[in-house]
Amino acid sequence: MKRIVQITSEETLSIRHKVMWPNKPIDYVQLPNDFEGRHFGYFKNDILISVISLFVENNEAQFRKFATLKEYQGKGFGSELLNELMRISAKEQLSKIWCNARINKIDYYSKFGMKETNNQFIKGGISYVIMERIF
Ligand SMILES: CC(C)(COP(=O)(O)OP(=O)(O)OC[C@H]1O[C@@H](n2cnc3c(N)ncnc32)[C@H](O)[C@@H]1OP(=O)(O)O)[C@@H](O)C(=O)NCCC(=O)NCCS
């Protein structure tokens, strides 16, 4: 059984930490503006397996901290969650959705209609490019 629902930012922390920055303290995966965001989780048989956070500013949505537990990756769950987020953003008539994509995820996000911008940067030793989809 599956459910995609809004969750609290606290609920996202353990997956963010385990999947993205396991070698940093858990505080590292907490965002200063988490309280302003909306957070969504994919539950499979009541286990939270994938999380994503949405921040809206000036009618533009940024998603951040998208992560699926390692043992559940590559099975389409993250894509279902991201598609749901796309649906929500389009329904709310946001003008675009964007993200700081890890370079190795460019092809993945392209499948969701997101395009690379010229904006690239390196943070924490990881290269990123800003990708966006205009609605
Ligand atoms: C990015 C991330 C959240 C995607 O979540 P996921 O649940 O693994 O996503 P999916 O399973 O839907 O897609 C992953 C791959 O499996 C493929 N896939 C999709 N459905 C599938 C299915 N039913 N069976 C097998 N593979 C499938 C996808 O096409 C995708 O392939 P690609 O990476 O070659 O493009 C996850 O890989 C992750 O947590 N990565 C580490 C953290 C990270 O990098 N976050 C993003 C920072 S920008």
The ligand as a MOL file (V3000), in Angstrom:
LIG
                    3D

  0  0  0     0  0            999 V3000
M  V30 BEGIN CTAB
M  V30 COUNTS 48 50 0 0 0
M  V30 BEGIN ATOM
M  V30 1 C 17.4190 11.1640 -6.6800 0
M  V30 2 C 16.5950 10.1660 -5.8990 0
M  V30 3 C 15.7880 10.8980 -4.8330 0
M  V30 4 C 15.6300 9.4710 -6.8580 0
M  V30 5 O 14.7690 8.6180 -6.1030 0
M  V30 6 P 14.4070 7.1490 -6.6190 0
M  V30 7 O 13.3030 6.6600 -5.7720 0
M  V30 8 O 15.6300 6.3160 -6.7110 0
M  V30 9 O 13.8710 7.5150 -8.0760 0
M  V30 10 P 13.3440 6.5250 -9.2130 0
M  V30 11 O 13.4330 5.1040 -8.7780 0
M  V30 12 O 12.0250 7.0150 -9.6120 0
M  V30 13 O 14.3690 6.8230 -10.3710 0
M  V30 14 C 15.7440 6.4660 -10.2340 0
M  V30 15 C 16.1830 5.7250 -11.4760 0
M  V30 16 O 15.4620 4.5380 -11.5950 0
M  V30 17 C 14.7690 4.5120 -12.8440 0
M  V30 18 N 13.4480 3.9350 -12.6360 0
M  V30 19 C 12.2860 4.5680 -12.5620 0
M  V30 20 N 11.2900 3.7130 -12.3920 0
M  V30 21 C 11.8210 2.5200 -12.3350 0
M  V30 22 C 11.2710 1.2380 -12.1560 0
M  V30 23 N 9.9700 1.0330 -12.0050 0
M  V30 24 N 12.1380 0.2280 -12.1330 0
M  V30 25 C 13.4700 0.4360 -12.3000 0
M  V30 26 N 14.0180 1.6390 -12.4790 0
M  V30 27 C 13.2020 2.6600 -12.5010 0
M  V30 28 C 14.6330 5.9440 -13.2300 0
M  V30 29 O 14.4790 6.0740 -14.6160 0
M  V30 30 C 15.9090 6.5150 -12.7360 0
M  V30 31 O 16.9400 6.2320 -13.6330 0
M  V30 32 P 18.1230 7.2880 -13.9140 0
M  V30 33 O 18.6620 7.6890 -12.5610 0
M  V30 34 O 19.0680 6.5260 -14.7490 0
M  V30 35 O 17.4750 8.4490 -14.6110 0
M  V30 36 C 17.4650 9.0530 -5.2540 0
M  V30 37 O 18.2820 8.4630 -6.2430 0
M  V30 38 C 18.3450 9.5590 -4.1290 0
M  V30 39 O 17.8880 9.6480 -2.9900 0
M  V30 40 N 19.6300 9.8840 -4.4310 0
M  V30 41 C 20.5810 10.3530 -3.4450 0
M  V30 42 C 20.2620 11.7630 -3.0320 0
M  V30 43 C 20.2350 12.7100 -4.1970 0
M  V30 44 O 21.1170 12.6790 -5.0500 0
M  V30 45 N 19.2180 13.5470 -4.2330 0
M  V30 46 C 19.0110 14.4910 -5.3020 0
M  V30 47 C 19.9380 15.6440 -5.2100 0
M  V30 48 S 19.7530 16.6940 -6.6100 0
M  V30 END ATOM
M  V30 BEGIN BOND
M  V30 1 1 1 2
M  V30 2 1 2 3
M  V30 3 1 2 4
M  V30 4 1 2 36
M  V30 5 1 4 5
M  V30 6 1 5 6
M  V30 7 2 6 7
M  V30 8 1 6 8
M  V30 9 1 6 9
M  V30 10 1 9 10
M  V30 11 2 10 11
M  V30 12 1 10 12
M  V30 13 1 10 13
M  V30 14 1 13 14
M  V30 15 1 14 15
M  V30 16 1 15 16
M  V30 17 1 15 30
M  V30 18 1 16 17
M  V30 19 1 17 18
M  V30 20 1 17 28
M  V30 21 1 18 19
M  V30 22 1 18 27
M  V30 23 2 19 20
M  V30 24 1 20 21
M  V30 25 1 21 22
M  V30 26 2 21 27
M  V30 27 1 22 23
M  V30 28 2 22 24
M  V30 29 1 24 25
M  V30 30 2 25 26
M  V30 31 1 26 27
M  V30 32 1 28 29
M  V30 33 1 28 30
M  V30 34 1 30 31
M  V30 35 1 31 32
M  V30 36 2 32 33
M  V30 37 1 32 34
M  V30 38 1 32 35
M  V30 39 1 36 37
M  V30 40 1 36 38
M  V30 41 2 38 39
M  V30 42 1 38 40
M  V30 43 1 40 41
M  V30 44 1 41 42
M  V30 45 1 42 43
M  V30 46 2 43 44
M  V30 47 1 43 45
M  V30 48 1 45 46
M  V30 49 1 46 47
M  V30 50 1 47 48
M  V30 END BOND
M  V30 END CTAB
M  END
